[in-house]
Amino acid sequence: MGNLRSHSSRTGDCRPFQKGSAEGTKNGATAVMSKEWLIDTGAEVSAITKSNADNFDLTPLAATARATSTGAGLAMHSGLTMVFDVKDSTGADVTARCSLDVGVKPDDAGSEILGMDQIAHVKARVGWDPVALDGYLRQ
Amino acid sequence: MDREVDGQRMTPAQRDDLLTQKALFEDQYPNFQDSLRGKVVGFAQGRRYAGNTVHEVLDTVKREHPGSMLYFEPIGFDII
């Protein structure tokens, strides 16, 4: 059994997800939110929903009006750490933390996305079987 | 961008800076839409930046213009 699975509450969704968390601060206090990350090999940058972003004090850096083919925009911020598990060489899950700048979606549509930027940053690999609904993030 | 201001993640001044850089991007887009296809192109402080990834461009702008806003677009591809 790997550390990626289908979505915990959406049957029939054959994409890979992993339960983890987002860490940051809010009004000077530590803030931690449990999240179910979509492991998205089609995403160059990681992105969170607007409501998730509201839980943290983030620093704005950049924005684009065209992040997707549908013309959805994205604002890039610093100040968030994504937390997820990566299997080590022995097969044990090790907690990874990545604080690369992250995108904030303009609304709450879609998933919280763990993109290839953060996967690459922690030097992990992705494997996923969409039939067995099992897969891994591993070193 | 207005939603970012409404959500208090961005100040009106930062939004206005972004809109200024966006206008520059759109004005100069015909000059680089072919030559920089496949790159991430952005404007900050009135200057054009290009790189292979959003992070590459962002890191350059943060180093050269700390605190400035970057408006960017991927040319000919999507990032999410």
Backbone of each chain as ProteinMPNN parsed JSONL, in Angstrom:
{"seq_chain_A": "MGNLRSHSSRTGDCRPFQKGSAEGTKNGATAVMSKEWLIDTGAEVSAITKSNADNFDLTPLAATARATSTGAGLAMHSGLTMVFDVKDSTGADVTARCSLDVGVKPDDAGSEILGMDQIAHVKARVGWDPVALDGYLRQ", "coords_chain_A": {"N_chain_A": [[0.846, -1.203, 0.0], [0.596, 2.14, -0.932], [1.34, 5.667, -0.391], [-0.434, 7.294, -1.603], [-3.828, 7.798, -2.459], [-7.234, 7.374, -3.711], [-9.648, 10.084, -3.654], [-10.912, 10.823, -0.408], [-13.653, 11.099, -0.009], [-14.965, 11.172, -2.423], [-16.301, 8.981, -4.462], [-15.332, 7.139, -7.328], [-13.585, 8.951, -8.349], [-10.613, 8.929, -9.93], [-8.162, 10.054, -9.477], [-4.949, 10.839, -7.916], [-4.629, 11.372, -4.427], [-3.497, 12.777, -1.292], [-3.584, 12.869, 2.218], [-2.668, 15.622, 4.145], [-1.194, 18.573, 5.4], [-1.435, 22.181, 5.787], [0.723, 24.735, 6.743], [1.286, 27.744, 8.553], [1.054, 31.18, 9.525], [-1.353, 33.09, 11.386], [-2.484, 36.17, 12.166], [-0.224, 36.429, 13.758], [-0.091, 34.088, 15.193], [0.598, 30.554, 15.22], [-0.7, 28.628, 12.559], [-2.4, 25.781, 11.493], [-3.747, 23.729, 9.071], [-5.655, 20.92, 8.223], [-5.424, 19.128, 5.194], [-6.419, 17.765, 2.025], [-4.45, 16.854, -0.384], [-4.367, 17.155, -3.91], [-2.402, 15.32, -6.018], [-0.883, 16.611, -8.572], [0.258, 16.086, -11.624], [0.07, 17.658, -13.79], [0.395, 20.227, -13.02], [2.398, 23.002, -12.815], [2.892, 24.744, -10.777], [2.089, 24.781, -7.274], [-1.127, 25.109, -5.731], [-3.636, 26.72, -3.792], [-7.009, 26.908, -2.504], [-9.183, 29.814, -2.337], [-10.57, 30.0, 0.124], [-8.983, 28.413, 1.775], [-6.649, 29.909, 1.748], [-7.493, 32.071, 3.229], [-7.095, 31.3, 5.816], [-4.553, 31.953, 6.543], [-1.824, 34.273, 7.029], [-0.549, 35.718, 4.33], [2.005, 36.718, 1.992], [1.8, 38.828, -0.72], [3.113, 38.388, -4.017], [2.997, 38.18, -6.795], [0.955, 37.97, -9.791], [-1.263, 36.469, -12.187], [-3.408, 36.697, -15.006], [-3.943, 34.584, -16.518], [-3.683, 31.505, -15.871], [-4.629, 29.072, -16.54], [-6.095, 27.067, -19.215], [-8.692, 27.849, -19.347], [-8.653, 30.416, -18.656], [-8.521, 31.187, -16.041], [-7.39, 33.072, -13.254], [-4.485, 33.563, -11.095], [-2.916, 34.157, -8.026], [0.286, 34.672, -6.718], [1.866, 33.822, -3.682], [3.919, 34.132, -0.73], [4.669, 32.436, 2.4], [3.367, 30.148, 3.169], [3.505, 26.748, 4.148], [3.576, 23.619, 2.739], [2.679, 20.403, 3.785], [3.471, 17.052, 3.564], [3.656, 13.46, 2.924], [6.505, 11.495, 2.114], [7.875, 8.552, 0.887], [10.761, 6.932, 2.156], [13.923, 5.344, 1.331], [13.608, 2.925, 2.566], [10.975, 2.456, 2.515], [9.46, 3.647, 4.404], [7.243, 6.182, 5.568], [8.101, 9.56, 5.444], [7.859, 12.767, 6.782], [7.502, 15.56, 4.725], [8.292, 18.957, 4.219], [7.494, 21.866, 2.457], [8.19, 25.092, 1.411], [7.9, 26.671, -0.838], [6.898, 29.466, -2.886], [3.406, 29.893, -3.342], [0.426, 29.361, -5.283], [-2.661, 31.16, -5.165], [-5.959, 30.444, -5.696], [-8.668, 32.172, -7.413], [-11.096, 31.548, -6.349], [-13.083, 28.965, -4.757], [-13.101, 26.776, -6.343], [-12.393, 23.492, -7.487], [-9.518, 21.434, -6.531], [-7.181, 21.369, -3.729], [-3.959, 21.865, -4.651], [-1.09, 19.958, -4.962], [1.647, 20.556, -6.572], [4.051, 19.915, -9.25], [6.255, 21.478, -8.763], [6.767, 21.514, -5.984], [7.019, 18.804, -5.474], [9.288, 18.243, -6.968], [11.067, 19.873, -5.629], [11.485, 18.619, -3.175], [12.67, 16.435, -4.107], [11.228, 14.124, -4.888], [9.478, 11.284, -6.3], [6.683, 10.385, -8.388], [4.215, 7.892, -8.427], [1.416, 6.192, -9.779], [-1.467, 4.189, -9.861], [-4.282, 4.198, -11.631], [-6.289, 2.363, -11.747], [-6.087, 0.464, -9.671], [-6.136, 2.358, -7.741], [-4.037, 3.225, -6.122], [-0.877, 4.367, -5.024], [2.267, 6.2, -4.949], [4.35, 8.654, -3.353], [7.714, 8.992, -3.437], [11.192, 8.906, -2.459]], "CA_chain_A": [[0.0, 0.0, 0.0], [1.392, 3.348, -1.02], [0.873, 6.801, 0.404], [-1.432, 8.031, -2.38], [-5.084, 7.079, -2.594], [-8.277, 8.2, -4.31], [-10.212, 11.051, -2.709], [-11.527, 10.131, 0.729], [-15.122, 11.18, 0.025], [-15.56, 11.182, -3.763], [-16.143, 7.702, -5.135], [-15.254, 7.257, -8.779], [-12.502, 9.868, -8.718], [-9.442, 8.053, -10.058], [-6.93, 10.842, -9.36], [-4.229, 10.568, -6.662], [-4.694, 12.347, -3.335], [-2.839, 12.405, -0.032], [-3.934, 13.737, 3.338], [-1.524, 16.306, 4.726], [-1.609, 19.809, 6.06], [-0.818, 23.45, 5.408], [1.186, 25.432, 7.946], [1.64, 29.144, 8.388], [0.652, 31.966, 10.689], [-2.528, 33.948, 11.234], [-2.46, 37.179, 13.227], [0.927, 36.203, 14.617], [-0.13, 32.769, 15.837], [0.76, 29.415, 14.322], [-1.952, 28.104, 12.0], [-2.237, 24.512, 10.795], [-5.017, 23.242, 8.538], [-5.597, 19.619, 7.551], [-5.782, 19.249, 3.784], [-6.277, 16.585, 1.182], [-3.781, 17.377, -1.577], [-4.38, 16.471, -5.205], [-1.06, 15.243, -6.587], [-1.229, 17.003, -9.938], [1.447, 16.119, -12.491], [-0.143, 18.69, -14.806], [0.522, 21.546, -12.395], [3.777, 23.453, -12.626], [2.946, 25.361, -9.46], [1.095, 24.337, -6.314], [-2.146, 26.143, -5.574], [-4.661, 26.472, -2.778], [-8.252, 27.633, -2.737], [-9.323, 31.102, -1.661], [-10.952, 29.797, 1.536], [-7.812, 27.917, 2.487], [-5.732, 31.043, 1.909], [-8.017, 32.962, 4.27], [-6.645, 30.809, 7.124], [-3.147, 32.282, 6.758], [-1.284, 35.569, 6.624], [0.332, 35.47, 3.198], [2.617, 37.904, 1.403], [1.606, 38.789, -2.171], [4.326, 38.565, -4.813], [2.777, 38.21, -8.24], [-0.349, 37.481, -10.226], [-1.49, 36.309, -13.618], [-4.812, 36.566, -15.383], [-4.08, 33.379, -17.345], [-2.922, 30.354, -15.387], [-5.197, 27.85, -17.115], [-6.667, 27.229, -20.55], [-9.998, 28.486, -19.224], [-8.456, 31.831, -18.371], [-8.571, 31.487, -14.61], [-6.214, 33.753, -12.74], [-3.799, 32.988, -9.953], [-2.022, 35.09, -7.333], [1.372, 33.95, -6.052], [2.145, 34.347, -2.35], [4.803, 33.389, 0.171], [4.152, 32.369, 3.759], [2.663, 28.902, 3.425], [4.281, 25.514, 4.044], [2.78, 22.424, 2.466], [3.218, 19.252, 4.506], [3.018, 15.801, 2.958], [4.536, 12.317, 3.21], [7.303, 10.897, 1.039], [8.507, 7.323, 1.37], [12.215, 6.9, 2.016], [14.43, 4.161, 0.635], [13.167, 1.707, 3.252], [9.525, 2.344, 2.382], [8.792, 4.334, 5.519], [6.794, 7.546, 5.281], [8.817, 10.644, 6.109], [7.152, 14.029, 6.563], [8.215, 16.575, 3.943], [7.744, 20.309, 4.302], [7.988, 22.69, 1.357], [7.695, 26.467, 1.571], [7.965, 27.443, -2.077], [5.762, 30.359, -3.115], [2.246, 29.088, -3.729], [-0.652, 30.085, -5.939], [-3.98, 31.22, -4.533], [-7.016, 30.505, -6.705], [-9.585, 33.291, -7.172], [-12.316, 31.069, -5.699], [-12.901, 27.668, -4.103], [-13.319, 25.71, -7.316], [-11.32, 22.529, -7.664], [-8.811, 20.853, -5.396], [-5.928, 21.938, -3.226], [-3.045, 21.204, -5.586], [0.338, 19.784, -4.71], [2.166, 20.522, -7.932], [5.356, 19.31, -9.486], [7.327, 22.312, -8.213], [7.106, 21.083, -4.627], [7.485, 17.414, -5.555], [10.674, 18.313, -7.433], [11.886, 20.548, -4.615], [11.863, 17.637, -2.145], [13.314, 15.345, -4.857], [10.388, 12.932, -4.814], [8.92, 10.746, -7.539], [5.261, 10.068, -8.282], [3.7, 6.718, -9.123], [-0.023, 6.093, -9.512], [-2.248, 3.22, -10.617], [-5.658, 4.71, -11.57], [-7.228, 1.241, -11.649], [-6.011, -0.027, -8.292], [-6.284, 3.536, -6.867], [-2.942, 3.131, -5.156], [0.345, 4.923, -5.589], [3.269, 6.638, -3.98], [5.381, 9.686, -3.458], [8.876, 8.398, -2.782], [12.489, 9.484, -2.814]], "C_chain_A": [[0.876, 1.246, 0.0], [0.856, 4.455, -0.138], [-0.012, 7.742, -0.407], [-2.67, 7.154, -2.529], [-6.072, 7.954, -3.35], [-8.844, 9.123, -3.234], [-11.024, 10.339, -1.627], [-13.048, 10.134, 0.688], [-15.773, 11.165, -1.353], [-15.295, 9.845, -4.448], [-16.121, 7.935, -6.644], [-14.198, 8.218, -9.258], [-11.205, 9.061, -8.753], [-8.134, 8.829, -10.008], [-6.271, 10.588, -8.001], [-4.322, 11.718, -5.657], [-3.863, 11.845, -2.157], [-3.277, 13.384, 1.051], [-2.663, 14.316, 3.952], [-2.006, 17.56, 5.418], [-0.905, 21.011, 5.449], [-0.478, 24.185, 6.697], [1.542, 26.876, 7.611], [1.338, 29.889, 9.668], [-0.603, 32.753, 10.35], [-2.562, 34.896, 12.427], [-1.365, 36.89, 14.256], [0.97, 34.861, 15.306], [0.03, 31.675, 14.792], [-0.605, 28.912, 13.854], [-1.64, 26.833, 11.221], [-3.618, 24.034, 10.355], [-4.811, 21.887, 7.881], [-6.105, 19.769, 6.13], [-5.671, 17.905, 3.092], [-5.735, 17.076, -0.154], [-4.075, 16.506, -2.8], [-2.956, 16.492, -5.743], [-1.213, 15.423, -8.089], [0.027, 17.116, -10.795], [1.278, 17.119, -13.631], [0.017, 20.095, -14.269], [1.99, 21.899, -12.209], [3.95, 24.104, -11.266], [1.852, 24.779, -8.572], [0.111, 25.476, -6.057], [-3.171, 25.732, -4.532], [-5.891, 27.315, -3.096], [-8.278, 28.936, -1.93], [-9.653, 30.919, -0.169], [-9.79, 29.283, 2.361], [-6.84, 29.063, 2.75], [-6.183, 31.978, 3.019], [-7.573, 32.541, 5.672], [-5.239, 31.273, 7.488], [-2.86, 33.742, 6.404], [-0.249, 35.31, 5.534], [0.866, 36.785, 2.649], [2.479, 37.846, -0.117], [2.889, 39.113, -2.923], [4.036, 38.832, -6.276], [1.371, 37.752, -8.555], [-0.357, 37.333, -11.733], [-2.975, 36.208, -13.861], [-5.039, 35.27, -16.141], [-3.176, 32.262, -16.841], [-3.375, 29.07, -16.053], [-5.76, 28.143, -18.502], [-8.034, 27.89, -20.499], [-9.879, 29.959, -18.831], [-8.542, 32.196, -16.906], [-7.27, 32.129, -14.145], [-5.629, 33.061, -11.534], [-2.919, 34.067, -9.347], [-0.973, 34.279, -6.592], [1.71, 34.634, -4.729], [3.252, 33.521, -1.69], [4.131, 33.31, 1.536], [3.409, 31.103, 4.097], [3.628, 27.729, 3.265], [3.321, 24.358, 3.805], [3.474, 21.227, 3.113], [2.612, 17.984, 3.912], [4.034, 14.703, 3.235], [5.242, 11.836, 1.944], [7.956, 9.651, 1.61], [10.02, 7.39, 1.163], [12.641, 5.577, 1.378], [14.016, 2.853, 1.302], [11.66, 1.495, 3.13], [8.754, 3.015, 3.502], [8.392, 5.747, 5.106], [7.573, 8.555, 6.112], [8.091, 11.936, 5.788], [8.042, 15.017, 5.811], [7.508, 17.906, 4.111], [8.353, 21.146, 3.2], [7.344, 24.072, 1.439], [7.906, 27.308, 0.32], [6.747, 28.372, -2.164], [4.618, 29.553, -3.738], [1.185, 29.961, -4.386], [-1.916, 30.066, -5.117], [-5.012, 31.385, -5.639], [-7.967, 31.667, -6.395], [-10.861, 32.873, -6.454], [-12.031, 29.699, -5.074], [-13.124, 26.494, -5.065], [-12.109, 24.784, -7.384], [-10.622, 22.165, -6.368], [-7.68, 21.736, -4.905], [-4.809, 21.162, -3.93], [-1.614, 21.18, -5.068], [0.983, 19.549, -6.072], [3.577, 19.973, -8.022], [6.509, 20.174, -8.984], [7.756, 21.813, -6.835], [7.605, 19.643, -4.607], [8.954, 17.407, -5.982], [11.585, 18.894, -6.352], [12.341, 19.575, -3.523], [12.442, 16.366, -2.778], [12.549, 14.03, -4.723], [9.948, 12.504, -6.211], [7.477, 10.361, -7.298], [4.973, 8.784, -9.047], [2.236, 6.539, -8.774], [-0.664, 5.071, -10.437], [-3.714, 3.644, -10.533], [-6.709, 3.604, -11.556], [-7.259, 0.723, -10.214], [-6.224, 1.098, -7.275], [-5.256, 3.499, -5.737], [-1.683, 3.698, -5.81], [1.249, 5.472, -4.514], [3.903, 7.969, -4.363], [6.577, 9.093, -2.755], [10.161, 9.079, -3.253], [13.144, 8.652, -3.904]], "O_chain_A": [[1.779, 1.387, 0.824], [0.029, 4.224, 0.744], [-0.311, 8.852, 0.033], [-2.576, 5.938, -2.7], [-5.802, 9.128, -3.607], [-8.554, 8.961, -2.048], [-11.733, 9.372, -1.905], [-13.679, 9.264, 1.288], [-17.0, 11.147, -1.453], [-14.199, 9.605, -4.953], [-16.807, 8.818, -7.161], [-13.936, 8.299, -10.458], [-10.752, 8.567, -7.72], [-7.101, 8.324, -10.446], [-6.936, 10.176, -7.05], [-4.118, 12.882, -6.003], [-3.568, 10.655, -2.043], [-3.332, 14.592, 0.818], [-1.71, 13.592, 4.241], [-3.111, 17.595, 5.961], [0.069, 20.885, 4.708], [-1.287, 24.249, 7.622], [2.035, 27.178, 6.524], [1.361, 29.316, 10.757], [-0.881, 33.043, 9.186], [-2.658, 34.455, 13.572], [-1.553, 37.08, 15.458], [1.968, 34.525, 15.944], [-0.351, 31.841, 13.634], [-1.54, 28.785, 14.644], [-0.731, 26.81, 10.391], [-4.542, 23.946, 11.163], [-3.897, 21.718, 7.073], [-7.098, 20.455, 5.887], [-4.925, 17.025, 3.521], [-6.472, 17.645, -0.96], [-4.035, 15.278, -2.727], [-2.368, 17.561, -5.906], [-1.623, 14.501, -8.795], [0.766, 18.098, -10.713], [2.232, 17.4, -14.358], [-0.205, 21.063, -14.997], [2.731, 21.188, -11.531], [5.024, 24.029, -10.667], [0.814, 24.338, -9.063], [0.463, 26.651, -6.152], [-3.526, 24.56, -4.408], [-5.827, 28.291, -3.845], [-7.512, 29.127, -0.985], [-9.087, 31.598, 0.687], [-9.625, 29.672, 3.518], [-6.278, 29.173, 3.839], [-5.356, 32.607, 3.679], [-7.661, 33.33, 6.613], [-4.772, 31.028, 8.6], [-3.556, 34.355, 5.594], [0.81, 34.742, 5.802], [0.25, 37.837, 2.822], [2.985, 36.916, -0.744], [3.654, 39.992, -2.525], [4.734, 39.61, -6.926], [0.675, 37.21, -7.696], [0.415, 37.966, -12.454], [-3.718, 35.695, -13.024], [-6.182, 34.885, -16.387], [-2.053, 32.091, -17.316], [-2.623, 28.099, -16.13], [-5.885, 29.297, -18.911], [-8.493, 28.436, -21.503], [-10.884, 30.656, -18.692], [-8.626, 33.374, -16.559], [-6.186, 31.762, -14.598], [-6.194, 32.1, -11.013], [-2.252, 34.809, -10.069], [-1.303, 33.307, -5.912], [1.826, 35.858, -4.659], [3.485, 32.367, -2.049], [3.157, 34.013, 1.805], [2.87, 30.98, 5.197], [4.464, 27.719, 2.361], [2.377, 24.147, 4.566], [4.689, 21.06, 3.005], [1.394, 17.865, 3.779], [5.134, 14.97, 3.718], [4.657, 11.78, 0.862], [8.529, 9.692, 2.698], [10.495, 7.848, 0.123], [11.801, 4.792, 0.939], [14.066, 1.794, 0.678], [11.13, 0.481, 3.584], [7.526, 2.952, 3.539], [9.123, 6.421, 4.38], [7.688, 8.419, 7.33], [7.742, 12.176, 4.632], [9.18, 15.275, 6.204], [6.279, 17.973, 4.143], [9.57, 21.15, 3.013], [6.123, 24.203, 1.525], [8.074, 28.524, 0.41], [5.699, 28.091, -1.583], [4.839, 28.655, -4.551], [1.063, 31.147, -4.082], [-2.217, 29.077, -4.448], [-4.957, 32.335, -6.42], [-8.062, 32.098, -5.246], [-11.627, 33.724, -6.0], [-10.874, 29.324, -4.889], [-13.313, 25.357, -4.633], [-10.961, 25.227, -7.344], [-11.055, 22.525, -5.274], [-7.277, 22.701, -5.555], [-4.729, 19.939, -3.811], [-1.012, 22.214, -4.779], [0.87, 18.466, -6.646], [4.203, 19.621, -7.022], [7.619, 19.675, -8.796], [8.947, 21.702, -6.547], [8.494, 19.294, -3.83], [9.764, 16.662, -5.431], [12.725, 18.462, -6.185], [13.453, 19.693, -3.007], [12.673, 15.364, -2.1], [13.131, 12.973, -4.481], [10.039, 13.269, -7.17], [7.079, 10.052, -6.175], [5.429, 8.609, -10.177], [1.844, 6.708, -7.619], [-0.434, 5.083, -11.646], [-4.339, 3.476, -9.486], [-7.894, 3.881, -11.373], [-8.326, 0.565, -9.621], [-6.463, 0.838, -6.096], [-5.574, 3.713, -4.567], [-1.462, 3.523, -7.008], [1.035, 5.245, -3.323], [3.975, 8.342, -5.534], [6.478, 8.722, -1.586], [10.2, 9.731, -4.296], [14.247, 8.971, -4.346]]}, "seq_chain_B": "MDREVDGQRMTPAQRDDLLTQKALFEDQYPNFQDSLRGKVVGFAQGRRYAGNTVHEVLDTVKREHPGSMLYFEPIGFDII", "coords_chain_B": {"N_chain_B": [[-7.82, 40.149, -9.1], [-8.989, 42.108, -7.598], [-10.362, 40.508, -5.813], [-8.322, 39.551, -4.251], [-7.606, 41.859, -2.92], [-10.005, 42.364, -1.603], [-9.98, 40.148, 0.072], [-7.998, 40.866, 1.75], [-5.421, 40.087, 1.247], [-3.83, 41.486, -0.348], [-2.751, 44.803, -0.937], [-4.463, 47.836, -1.991], [-2.584, 49.415, -3.347], [-0.668, 47.541, -4.168], [-2.24, 46.035, -5.915], [-2.742, 48.003, -7.85], [-0.157, 48.411, -8.782], [0.265, 45.888, -9.935], [-1.657, 45.985, -11.978], [-0.627, 48.025, -13.539], [1.743, 46.809, -14.426], [0.585, 44.693, -15.816], [-0.678, 46.034, -17.907], [1.563, 46.938, -19.301], [2.606, 44.461, -20.059], [0.58, 43.562, -21.82], [0.685, 45.535, -23.752], [3.195, 45.164, -24.867], [3.141, 42.568, -25.68], [2.834, 41.63, -28.443], [5.442, 41.891, -29.305], [6.914, 39.845, -28.206], [5.582, 37.462, -28.285], [6.092, 35.356, -30.038], [8.886, 34.913, -29.971], [9.362, 34.308, -27.327], [7.859, 32.083, -26.795], [6.715, 29.355, -24.873], [8.002, 30.131, -22.629], [7.864, 31.604, -19.311], [6.725, 34.79, -18.927], [7.107, 37.993, -17.562], [6.363, 41.198, -16.029], [7.901, 43.622, -14.007], [8.336, 46.503, -12.106], [8.341, 47.893, -14.482], [10.032, 46.543, -16.147], [10.906, 43.858, -18.33], [10.83, 40.36, -17.722], [11.924, 36.988, -18.184], [11.636, 33.445, -18.032], [12.104, 29.89, -17.435], [10.337, 28.833, -15.622], [7.691, 29.769, -13.321], [8.692, 30.153, -10.744], [11.382, 30.65, -11.27], [11.333, 33.147, -12.577], [10.085, 34.66, -10.59], [11.986, 34.498, -8.507], [14.11, 35.947, -9.578], [12.977, 38.512, -9.796], [12.394, 39.031, -7.117], [14.938, 39.217, -6.131], [16.059, 41.378, -7.561], [14.21, 43.448, -7.339], [13.093, 43.823, -4.547], [10.026, 43.437, -2.856], [8.496, 44.437, -4.898], [5.745, 44.024, -7.212], [4.98, 41.372, -9.442], [3.694, 40.911, -12.642], [2.691, 38.225, -14.585], [2.648, 35.846, -17.333], [2.254, 32.556, -18.661], [3.566, 31.703, -21.801], [1.87, 30.383, -24.311], [1.257, 28.023, -23.008], [-0.17, 26.237, -20.163], [-0.089, 26.664, -16.574], [-1.35, 25.455, -14.473]], "CA_chain_B": [[-6.955, 40.919, -8.209], [-9.86, 42.772, -6.619], [-10.691, 39.535, -4.769], [-7.172, 39.511, -3.355], [-7.725, 43.056, -2.08], [-11.16, 42.129, -0.722], [-9.573, 39.153, 1.063], [-6.924, 41.488, 2.534], [-4.131, 39.464, 0.966], [-3.118, 42.415, -1.211], [-3.194, 46.181, -0.725], [-4.844, 48.504, -3.246], [-1.373, 49.87, -4.049], [-0.079, 46.38, -4.84], [-3.106, 45.74, -7.053], [-2.514, 49.015, -8.882], [1.147, 48.093, -9.361], [0.056, 44.736, -10.824], [-2.405, 46.401, -13.167], [0.321, 48.779, -14.374], [2.631, 45.833, -15.076], [-0.246, 43.934, -16.756], [-0.863, 46.878, -19.091], [2.827, 46.877, -20.034], [2.662, 43.122, -20.661], [-0.34, 43.482, -22.953], [1.156, 46.462, -24.783], [4.413, 44.65, -25.511], [2.959, 41.157, -26.017], [3.157, 41.287, -29.846], [6.894, 41.914, -29.543], [7.619, 38.653, -27.694], [4.711, 36.286, -28.243], [6.711, 34.256, -30.787], [10.269, 34.659, -29.551], [9.414, 33.779, -25.956], [6.874, 31.001, -26.635], [7.205, 28.296, -24.007], [8.6, 30.725, -21.429], [7.039, 32.437, -18.44], [7.154, 36.173, -19.137], [6.455, 38.896, -16.636], [6.854, 42.566, -15.894], [7.995, 44.199, -12.665], [9.027, 47.803, -12.144], [8.43, 48.321, -15.875], [11.043, 45.783, -16.87], [10.46, 42.528, -18.725], [11.607, 39.207, -17.253], [11.484, 35.725, -18.77], [12.318, 32.274, -17.481], [11.477, 28.61, -17.76], [9.28, 28.552, -14.653], [7.214, 30.902, -12.52], [9.615, 30.359, -9.629], [12.623, 31.237, -11.789], [11.087, 34.569, -12.802], [9.814, 35.269, -9.282], [13.231, 34.614, -7.742], [14.878, 37.055, -10.165], [12.337, 39.779, -9.43], [12.569, 39.238, -5.669], [16.336, 39.599, -5.907], [16.355, 42.685, -8.162], [13.236, 44.464, -6.9], [12.379, 43.298, -3.378], [8.782, 44.12, -2.501], [7.724, 44.814, -6.085], [4.821, 43.023, -7.71], [5.248, 40.824, -10.775], [2.597, 40.362, -13.438], [3.292, 37.25, -15.492], [1.817, 34.867, -18.033], [2.944, 31.533, -19.44], [3.299, 31.979, -23.211], [1.564, 29.206, -25.106], [0.983, 26.834, -22.208], [-0.827, 26.49, -18.876], [0.749, 26.263, -15.437], [-2.135, 24.513, -13.653]], "C_chain_B": [[-7.774, 41.677, -7.164], [-10.231, 41.825, -5.481], [-9.546, 39.404, -3.77], [-7.198, 40.706, -2.403], [-8.878, 42.87, -1.091], [-10.805, 41.149, 0.397], [-8.429, 39.618, 1.936], [-5.603, 40.739, 2.395], [-3.265, 40.378, 0.105], [-3.644, 43.819, -0.932], [-3.656, 46.785, -2.053], [-3.627, 48.983, -4.035], [-0.695, 48.717, -4.789], [-0.919, 45.97, -6.048], [-2.849, 46.726, -8.182], [-1.167, 48.801, -9.57], [1.004, 46.937, -10.343], [-0.661, 45.135, -12.107], [-1.53, 47.225, -14.107], [1.233, 47.823, -15.134], [1.861, 44.999, -16.1], [-0.455, 44.724, -18.043], [0.409, 46.895, -19.948], [2.959, 45.542, -20.764], [1.815, 43.089, -21.931], [0.106, 44.392, -24.092], [2.323, 45.866, -25.573], [4.293, 43.201, -25.973], [3.278, 40.817, -27.474], [4.653, 41.212, -30.116], [7.591, 40.632, -29.098], [6.787, 37.377, -27.757], [5.29, 35.102, -29.006], [8.092, 33.915, -30.236], [10.356, 34.044, -28.154], [8.35, 32.712, -25.708], [7.484, 29.862, -25.815], [7.867, 28.812, -22.739], [7.517, 31.348, -20.55], [7.594, 33.848, -18.547], [6.394, 37.081, -18.18], [7.068, 40.277, -16.666], [6.831, 42.964, -14.424], [8.815, 45.468, -12.758], [9.277, 48.244, -13.587], [9.422, 47.562, -16.719], [10.541, 44.371, -17.153], [11.414, 41.45, -18.216], [11.053, 37.942, -17.911], [12.289, 34.588, -18.163], [11.563, 31.016, -17.842], [10.323, 28.282, -16.827], [8.857, 29.832, -13.945], [8.214, 31.202, -11.406], [10.916, 31.019, -10.091], [12.445, 32.75, -11.981], [10.875, 35.286, -11.47], [11.105, 35.487, -8.492], [14.084, 35.771, -8.264], [14.301, 38.398, -9.73], [12.51, 40.064, -7.934], [13.985, 39.714, -5.355], [16.606, 41.025, -6.391], [15.444, 43.798, -7.664], [12.449, 43.943, -5.7], [11.13, 44.119, -3.062], [7.94, 44.548, -3.688], [6.832, 43.673, -6.536], [5.188, 42.639, -9.144], [3.942, 40.428, -11.422], [3.219, 39.428, -14.469], [2.234, 36.443, -16.212], [2.713, 33.806, -18.658], [2.574, 31.728, -20.909], [3.103, 30.666, -23.969], [1.363, 27.93, -24.318], [0.308, 27.243, -20.906], [0.106, 26.079, -17.743], [-0.015, 25.435, -14.413], [-3.303, 24.016, -14.487]], "O_chain_B": [[-7.346, 41.87, -6.026], [-10.396, 42.25, -4.337], [-9.775, 39.173, -2.583], [-6.855, 40.581, -1.228], [-8.75, 43.173, 0.095], [-11.267, 41.296, 1.528], [-7.937, 38.861, 2.773], [-4.771, 40.752, 3.303], [-2.097, 40.077, -0.143], [-4.841, 44.006, -0.717], [-3.282, 46.298, -3.12], [-3.642, 48.957, -5.266], [-0.206, 48.893, -5.905], [-0.373, 45.6, -7.087], [-2.749, 46.329, -9.343], [-1.043, 48.984, -10.781], [1.546, 46.984, -11.447], [-0.31, 44.673, -13.193], [-1.67, 47.137, -15.327], [1.47, 47.994, -16.33], [2.412, 44.634, -17.138], [-0.416, 44.162, -19.138], [0.334, 46.87, -21.176], [3.366, 45.491, -21.924], [2.274, 42.646, -22.984], [-0.075, 44.059, -25.264], [2.422, 46.042, -26.787], [5.217, 42.66, -26.581], [3.934, 39.807, -27.726], [5.082, 40.542, -31.054], [8.706, 40.342, -29.534], [7.246, 36.32, -27.324], [5.01, 33.954, -28.66], [8.417, 32.741, -30.058], [11.317, 33.342, -27.839], [7.976, 32.458, -24.563], [8.626, 29.462, -26.04], [8.251, 28.027, -21.872], [6.396, 31.586, -21.0], [8.776, 34.083, -18.295], [5.181, 36.948, -18.013], [8.134, 40.501, -17.241], [5.877, 42.683, -13.699], [9.859, 45.502, -13.409], [10.286, 48.883, -13.885], [9.636, 47.898, -17.884], [9.848, 43.766, -16.335], [12.635, 41.601, -18.27], [9.852, 37.842, -18.162], [13.462, 34.744, -17.825], [10.51, 31.068, -18.477], [9.422, 27.53, -17.199], [9.565, 30.839, -13.966], [8.544, 32.361, -11.155], [11.481, 31.851, -9.38], [13.31, 33.535, -11.591], [11.408, 36.372, -11.243], [11.293, 36.54, -7.882], [14.707, 36.489, -7.482], [15.038, 39.306, -9.344], [12.745, 41.205, -7.539], [14.202, 40.507, -4.439], [17.296, 41.792, -5.719], [15.856, 44.955, -7.579], [11.26, 43.653, -5.823], [11.181, 45.348, -3.008], [6.799, 44.976, -3.517], [7.12, 42.504, -6.278], [5.641, 43.464, -9.937], [3.155, 39.69, -10.829], [4.171, 39.803, -15.152], [1.085, 36.359, -15.778], [3.807, 34.115, -19.131], [1.398, 31.899, -21.232], [4.06, 29.937, -24.23], [1.304, 26.85, -24.907], [0.219, 28.427, -20.581], [0.989, 25.242, -17.933], [0.598, 24.781, -13.57], [-4.104, 23.213, -14.01]]}, "name": "protein", "num_of_chains": 2, "seq": "MGNLRSHSSRTGDCRPFQKGSAEGTKNGATAVMSKEWLIDTGAEVSAITKSNADNFDLTPLAATARATSTGAGLAMHSGLTMVFDVKDSTGADVTARCSLDVGVKPDDAGSEILGMDQIAHVKARVGWDPVALDGYLRQMDREVDGQRMTPAQRDDLLTQKALFEDQYPNFQDSLRGKVVGFAQGRRYAGNTVHEVLDTVKREHPGSMLYFEPIGFDII"}
